[in-house]
Amino acid sequence: MDVLKPHSPPLPEFATFISKLDGVNKVDINLVEIDEKTESLKVTLNGSNIKFYALKELMETRGAVIHSVDQVMAEK
């Protein structure tokens, strides 16, 4: 996902926060760009049965916005 967030919380704290969502087993965040007030991130999650809207709401509590979902994989 492409995500835009303010500088706070810092990336390690943000990743740990996201990892607490049910179904998330791994969080991988790459900083793509940084400006005066925000950070553009590439966020990759691994897990099973991750609820997208719950994730979206969780990120929004930290001021982050999902700009796009670039890849999805589903397994049975």
Secondary structure as UniProt FT lines:
FT   STRAND          2..6
FT   HELIX           11..19
FT   TURN            22..23
FT   STRAND          24..34
FT   STRAND          38..47
FT   HELIX           52..60
FT   TURN            61..63
FT   STRAND          65..68
//
